[in-house]
């Protein structure tokens, strides 16, 4: 089994930056697809970014050019660097792991990001 522990959320003013971290324990981290999702109050959970083994990334249109997902396989950690934050980025951010063969998902507990105007 895999556990995901997130950190880095907080309160920031519009235009500011935050860096989220998600540390995995258990499993072979390097083979997994990693992602960040977010859910704002009253809204559906949405995909923010993904990174596959080897480092290829995808982003939701709303965050392209502002957010960067990265991974450090040696540290079993995935990051989300968030720059130019907007009030509409306010949400609970969740780390996700997908095993490509066993086909299970693991989720972090969520970390709150609040952007003030």
Rosetta blueprint (number, residue, H / E / L):
1 X L
2 X L
3 X E
4 X E
5 X E
6 X E
7 X E
8 X L
9 X L
10 X E
11 X E
12 X E
13 X E
14 X L
15 X L
16 X L
17 X L
18 X E
19 X E
20 X E
21 X E
22 X E
23 X E
24 X E
25 X E
26 X L
27 X L
28 X L
29 X H
30 X H
31 X H
32 X L
33 X E
34 X E
35 X E
36 X E
37 X E
38 X E
39 X E
40 X L
41 X L
42 X L
43 X L
44 X L
45 X L
46 X E
47 X E
48 X E
49 X E
50 X E
51 X E
52 X L
53 X L
54 X L
55 X L
56 X L
57 X E
58 X E
59 X E
60 X L
61 X H
62 X H
63 X H
64 X L
65 X L
66 X L
67 X E
68 X E
69 X E
70 X E
71 X E
72 X E
73 X H
74 X H
75 X H
76 X L
77 X E
78 X E
79 X E
80 X E
81 X E
82 X E
83 X L
84 X L
85 X L
86 X L
87 X H
88 X H
89 X H
90 X L
91 X E
92 X E
93 X E
94 X E
95 X E
96 X E
97 X E
98 X E
99 X L
100 X L
101 X L
102 X L
103 X L
104 X L
105 X E
106 X E
107 X E
108 X L
109 X L
110 X L
111 X E
112 X E
113 X E
114 X E
115 X E
116 X E
117 X L
